[in-house]
Each structure stands twice: as C-alpha cells, then as structure tokens.
Amino acid sequence: MSERVVPGLMDGLITLGASGALWGELTAGSAVPTTFGACTRAPAHAEAGYVLLGAEVVATVRAGGGWSVAEADVRRAAEELNAVAMDRQDVVRVGPFHWAQGQGSPEETPLRWRRRIAEELGEPAGPGRAARRRGGPPHHLAGIDWRQLLVEQGGGGARRTWWLPRAAVRLLDAAEHAEARWLHSAGRARPVSTHLTVPPPHPRQASEADGRHMTAPQSRDAEPRPYKGELEDQLYAVLSRRPGTSRQVAGWMCAVCRTAPATVLDHCHEHGYVRAPLCTSCNTQERPDHLYGNDIRVAGRYERLFATGTDDWFRHWHRCTGCRARVTLPLPHLAAWTARIACRSLRPTHRASGGRAPCGSLRVSWTGSQNAPRSCLLTVAVDFCPSGEHRLLAQVPYREAVERFRTWLVETAPAVAAAAGPDRLDGLPARPRPVIEDTSGEGLALF
C-alpha cells in the first residue's frame, strides 16, 4: 500500500488512505468480501465525523491538514468482521420493492443500505449496465463489497430480484443501527448525504398494507434490550393501533437470534396474538421458500429451521397464546413440520457423490383448513426426483398431524411443551382465523 502505518505517529492516528488499505489487508481472509479505500470512497463521508467499517463506527478527526482515524479502531473493526461466518446459500431478498416520492423520514441513517442498493441496481438492463458495473469504482457499504455477494434472479422478460446472504444482511443492519446510535449519542443532526438521493420506501414495503407485520423505525435512544415477553397475550390488532408501539419495538433485540435489533412485530395470523419483536432477517427466515394458498415447498433456509435452532423457533411460534394453548402450529408451519419431520422415514434417497442424498424437494399441500379439522388433509410429495419415479409420499389427516406434533414436541423440546396446554384456553377465540393467501407479490403473509 502507498501509505504505511507509522507506530506512535500522532497518538496512533493514521490517514484515511492508510486506514482504507489497512482495512483491506486485515480482512483479506474474511468470509465477507471487503474493499480497499473503504474510508475514502462513497458512501464513506469523513467530514461527517465518522466512517463505517463493518458494524463498527470509527470516529474521524482533523490532523495534519487532513482527516485521520485511530489505527486501533480500524483493527478492532477488522477483528469483528473476520469473526463473521457466512453461508452463501442462505440468502434474503433485498429488492426490488416499490418506492414512493416524498420527503425522507427523520429516522433514516445516511447508510440506508437497502435503498442505496436499489438505486444502484435500478438501471435498465442491457450491455451498458454491465459495462458500468465493470468499469466503475469498487462498490461498498460500510467497507463491504456487496457486489461480490449479490445474487440476481430473473432477467429478460421476468422480473429481476436481488438477494444477499443472511449474514451480510445482519451485518449491514447492525452497521446502520450502530450509525444511528452514534449520531444520537454525539448529539448531531443527521448528515446530508451528497452521494445518492433516494426516495423513501413505499408504505407497502412497511408490511402494514398487506397485514403482515408492523415495521418499526430504528430507535436511537438506547442500546436494544433483550425481549422478556412484555407483549405476551396481547392481540396484534389492538397493539398495532396503540401510539408509540413502533418505537417500543425498536427498543428490543430480536427475540430469536438475540443479536440484531428488532425491526418488526411478528404475530400469528391464525389466532391474532403477538409473538415477539424480530429482526428483518429472522422475520424472512420463517417463511417457506415457495408458497401458494395451500401449497408450500419445504427446502433451503426454511427446512433448516427444523434441523438447527429448533428450541428457539418452536418457542417463538408458541409465543402465540392460541398455538401454545392448543399445542399446535399455524397450518402452513404444521404442514411443513409434517413433511420434514413426521414423514422423514418415507423420503427416498439416491446415490450421490460422497454417499446418498434425499430425493428431490419436499412439497406439502392441504385441502380444507384448520377450521374444519375432520376434512383437512395434508399431502406430502416429492418434486424433481432424479429418476422421475417418486411422487406422493403420504397423506396425513390434520388431526393426526397435530397429535404427532404434540408427541414430538414433548420428546424434542420439553421446555416448550411444558409451557403449553389446554389450561390456557380461557379467552381464546372459539375458532382459529382462516389462512388467507397473500397475493401482493411483495412477500408471504400466512405467518
């Protein structure tokens, strides 16, 4: 690198050019790709008094006629980033979403990483766009080269969608949250970004329009605190209309991963009860990969919920008073559990490199609904069988699926099962709500 770090120079301060090069060198082996020049290239804005490196805010100071940062801060930020593990197959959709013209929200942070990505990728498709990508400067957000992580699906006549690994989404969310806290604690007004002018999100992106979840602005008042069931047994329809609820939600950590700040208030659509505040990543993770009104694919990230973190997810789903009292799950989750767990022994395997692999992709559909349990039937099938021979695996009546789930819960998650039971039925609706198909195209609203 052109500028070397000189130990002891200016009380450990180094120039922005040297800090950007140091950042690139220290994170060269990280699972998260980074870029050199992270402190000098947009959207870094040293004149604002800080730069973002990973999830860390590094303060900038004027020294020697230019801007500098503390070398120790850069090294600490690099150490934090190097500890991040990443599964590039576990991705979260980050766009495109609808945008509306209007004034920006006072709760925004200058990073605004989702809208920066939308702005940069919202160009017409074609050779010119590809040339701009190759010939332009390195793209980064908080020192992270997100272009190397981006997965783009669709194209041509199909609508394009953009995806990032879940670990990167959590990291960028944490960076934006750290930036908001720093600005508040420093008592500074929000710096005006001179690099991008992006309109605020359309209300449909905020989930209230399709009845999914209530989106909360980031709170800058204090460090998020652990969620301890403060909203237990409350109805979402009542709580969502109470003034100040969104700011209250932003004051908690995510109740599932317990590492990221909460952004939405998750609730059960069958019973109407609040579950808990979640971060955007966990909120996305609990939705199947593929879903129609009565048909879901049980694969990828959603399938992993039943293999890792089982206690956390089933405890979260049972935060709904109705599900906990009836010792069950909402119909789509119960159907997925039946396909993945109850019918595990029925799924064939095929010869593959290094051993044998499960046949195709699991799919489960149902006829009827949980409101008429005697006539509700779950059908478990396999799609994309390599030999084309396997189709239908099992048909399981709804009541049988519920009984199997109750037995399995006692054996696998006894703490969750111990907190459930029919003694909590007082005040519950006589019948669960019907499952309503989401036709908005912006997300999945069955959960």
KAQUIMO-V600453 format. One record per pair of residues at least 6 apart in sequence whose ideal C-beta (glycine too) atoms are under 8 Angstrom apart, sorted by the first residue. I is the first residue (numbers start at 1). J is the second residue. Records with the same first field share a line. If there is no record, write none. Layout:
BEGIN
I = J  J
END
This chain:
BEGIN
1 = 18  21  22  24  25  36
2 = 17  21
3 = 14  15  17  18  21
4 = 18
5 = 14  18  22  71
6 = 14
10 = 63  64  68
12 = 70  71  72
13 = 61  63  68  69  70  71
14 = 22  68  69  70  71  74
15 = 64  66  67  68
16 = 39  40  46  51  60  66  67  68  69
17 = 37  39  40
19 = 39  58  68  69  71  74
20 = 36  37  38  39  40  41
21 = 36  37
22 = 71  74  75  78
23 = 34  36  38  39  53  74  77  78  143
24 = 34  35  36  37  38
26 = 74  75  78  79  82
27 = 34  78  81  82  143
28 = 34
29 = 82
30 = 78  81  82  84
31 = 84  85  86  167
32 = 54  81  84  86  144  149  167  168  171
33 = 144  145  148  149
34 = 81  140  143  144  145
35 = 41  138  139  140  143  144  145
36 = 138
37 = 138
38 = 44  51  53  140  142  143
39 = 46  51  53  58  60  69  143
40 = 46
41 = 137  138  140
42 = 195
43 = 110  111  116  141  193  195  196
44 = 51  52
45 = 51  110  191  193  194  195
46 = 60  67
47 = 60  67
48 = 60  110  191
49 = 59  60  186  188  191
50 = 57  58  59  60  179  182
51 = 57  58  60  69
52 = 58  111  142  143  175  178  179
53 = 74  77  78  81  142  143
54 = 77  78  80  81  84  142  143  144  171  175
55 = 77  80  81  142  171  174  175  178
56 = 73  76  77  80  175  178
57 = 178  179  182
58 = 69  70  73  74  77
59 = 69  70  73
60 = 67  68  69
61 = 67  68  69
62 = 68
77 = 143
81 = 143  171
84 = 167  171
85 = 167
86 = 165  167  168
87 = 165  166  167
88 = 149  165
89 = 300
90 = 165  166  167  300  301  304
91 = 151  163  164  165  166  301
92 = 163  164  165  166  169  280  281  284  285
93 = 161  162  163  284
94 = 114  117  162  163  164  169
95 = 114  117  118  121  161  162
96 = 118  121  122  159  160  161  162
97 = 118  201  202  204  205  442
98 = 201  202  204  205  442
99 = 115  118  198  199  200  201  202
100 = 199  200  201  202  203
101 = 199
102 = 199  200
103 = 200
104 = 200
105 = 200  217
106 = 190
107 = 180  217  218  220
108 = 190  200
109 = 176  179  180  183  190  218
110 = 179  190  191  193
111 = 141  142  172  175  176  179
112 = 176  193  196  198
113 = 141  142  146  172  175  176
115 = 196  198  199  200  201
116 = 141  196  198
117 = 141  146  150  162
118 = 198
119 = 196  198
120 = 139
121 = 150  152  162
123 = 129  132
125 = 155  156  160
133 = 147
138 = 145  147
139 = 145  146  147
140 = 146
141 = 172  175
142 = 171  172  175
144 = 168  171  172
146 = 164  168  172
149 = 164  165  168
150 = 162  163  164
151 = 162  163  164
152 = 160  161  162  163
153 = 160  161  162  163
154 = 160  161
164 = 172
166 = 281  284  285  301
169 = 280  281
170 = 257  259  260  279  281
173 = 260  261  263  279  280  281
174 = 260  261
176 = 218
177 = 218  224  260  261
180 = 218  220
181 = 220  223
183 = 190  191  220
184 = 220  221
203 = 209
204 = 210  440  442
205 = 215  442
206 = 215
207 = 213  214  215  264  443
208 = 214  215  240
209 = 440
210 = 438  440  442  443  445
211 = 269  436  445
212 = 438  443  444  445
213 = 264  265  266  267  283
214 = 236  240  245  246  249  264  265
215 = 246  263  264
216 = 245  246  247  248  249  250  262  263  264  265  277
217 = 246  247  250
218 = 250  261  263
219 = 247  250  251  261
221 = 251
222 = 251
224 = 250  251  252  253  261  262
225 = 251  252  253
226 = 252  253  258
227 = 252  253  254  255  262  276  277
229 = 276  319
231 = 239  265  274  276  277
232 = 274  319  321
233 = 273  321
234 = 273  274
235 = 272  273  274
236 = 265  267  272  273  274
237 = 272
239 = 245  265  274
240 = 265
245 = 265
249 = 262  263  264  265  277
250 = 261  262  263
251 = 262
252 = 261  262  277
253 = 259  260  261  262  277
254 = 260  261  262  277  278  279  281  282
255 = 262  275  276  277  278  316  319
256 = 276  278  279  282  309  312  313  316
257 = 279  281  282
260 = 279  281  282
261 = 279
262 = 277  278  279
263 = 277  278  279  280  283
264 = 277  278  279  280  283
265 = 274  276  277  278
266 = 274  275  276  277  278  283  286  316  447
267 = 273  274  275  320
268 = 275  317  320  322  323  330  447
269 = 330  433  435  436  445  446  447
270 = 320  322  323  330  331  370  432  433  435
271 = 320  321  322  323  428  429  432  433
272 = 322  429  433
273 = 319  320  321  322
274 = 319  320
275 = 316  317  319  320
276 = 316  319
285 = 301  302  305
286 = 302  305  313  316  447
287 = 302  443  444  447
288 = 296  297  298  302  332  336  444
289 = 297  298  299  300  301  302
290 = 296  297  299  363
291 = 297  332  438  444  446
292 = 437
293 = 435  437
294 = 365  366  367  435  437
295 = 363  364  365
296 = 332  335  336  363  364  365
297 = 361  362  363  383
298 = 336  339  340  361  362  363  364
299 = 361  362
302 = 336
303 = 340  362
305 = 313
306 = 336  337  340  341
310 = 412  413
311 = 413  415  416
314 = 409  413  416
315 = 413  415  416
317 = 323  329  330  333
318 = 324  416  419  420
320 = 330
321 = 424  428
322 = 428  429  432
323 = 329  330
324 = 419  420  421  424
325 = 420  421  422  423  424  425  428
326 = 422  425  428
327 = 402  405  406  409  417  420  421  422
328 = 334  402  405  406
329 = 337  405
330 = 370  435  446  447
331 = 366  369  370  376  398  435
332 = 435  446  447
333 = 447
334 = 378  398  401  402  405
335 = 364  365  366  378  401
336 = 364
337 = 401  405
338 = 364  378  380  396  401  404  405
339 = 362  363  364  378  380  393
340 = 362
341 = 408
342 = 396  401  404  405  408
343 = 380  393  394  396
346 = 380  393  394
347 = 358  359  362  382  393
348 = 358  359  382  385  390
349 = 356  357  358  359
350 = 356  357  359  386  387
359 = 382  385  386  390
360 = 382  383  384  385  386  390
361 = 382  383  384
362 = 380  381  382  383
363 = 380  381  382  383
364 = 378  379  380  381
365 = 378  379  381
366 = 376  377  378  379  398
367 = 375  376  377  379
368 = 375  376  377  398
369 = 376  434  435
370 = 376  398  432  435
371 = 431  432  434
373 = 398  399  402
374 = 399
376 = 397  398
377 = 395  396  397  398
378 = 395  396  397  398  401
379 = 392  394  395
380 = 392  393  394  395  396
381 = 391  392  393
382 = 390  391  393
385 = 391
396 = 404
406 = 417
409 = 416  417  420
410 = 417
435 = 446
436 = 445  446
437 = 446
438 = 444  445  446
END
